């Protein structure tokens, strides 16, 4: 939720990886006057204050994030004592829309890498699903992930296991200050989103869809409960549809940062430790084919073999068949001599 974003200045040769093709990072304006001075100050802050990685944390703990994480884990444990099929359905539906549609299809493959395109209204809708995962707004998430790709398993990577397995999984989340609302600082790595008013609003109010879905679960749980048990029905559905679902969804996403850089197979000889993990792929809808992804980051399809189940790509494929998705990028490689380059 709220790690410190202390991103080092990137070499000029690497800056093409900070944003999708066709967009350029914000540059200081040389025109005279106070506006130019303010913009220069923003550029200076970007270069000096925006760094990532364990070396810059100095043991700091973000207590707000830590308390929220603890509360959600407590709620997740409490959910296990009030099972019902209705609650399980609420969990499954919200997990699919938050993790598969929101994080995998929207935040990751659409916004971060632009592996496909959809109409603007649909892009906002898919992004709103991502905010339900409690992983921050789209600008924060995209900027962080682009930095990960630029510095993967090297200095500046926000969550490399080379800084420790626990650090890569959750330690980086509870360290440092929150920068979700600091659009100017994040804009260098997500200029395409910071120029989009819709994504700025979704980032500013990223908590709202989660709150609204929780209120809906309370209402539905109360309405479906037996007579005299409305309060129990409301609370139990909230525990399953929000607290348990968010907690397991967070750990599933974090496993992509930790487990898929520690365990699994490597089809491609990339300059990082990324690996393909079938069980992380099952938990995340295909994000576990991480070595495939690091070799071909723009590809909307991560499961490159027939047996590599990629639920998130199947959703993109379906949108393409319905005429909603276009410019879908698919990795192309020689199976006898796989190399981390080339897409269709």
Secondary structure, DSSP 8 states (H G I E B T S, - for coil): -----B-----GGGGGGGS-TT---------SSHHHHHHHHHHHHHHHH-B-SGGGTTT---HHHHHHHHHHHHHHHHHTTS--HHHHHHHHHHHIIIIIIIIIIIIIIIIIT--SEE-HHHHHHHHHHHHTTSS--HHHHHHHHHHHHHTTTSTT-TT-GGG-HHIIIIITTSSS---TT-HHHHTTT-HHHHT-HHHHHHHHTTTHHHHHHHHHHHHHHHHHS-TT-HHHHHHHHHIIIIIIHHHHHHHHHHHHHTGGGTSSB-SS--SS---B-HHHHHHHTSTTBHHHHHHSTT-S----STTS--HHHHHHHHHHHTTSEES---B---TTS--S--B-
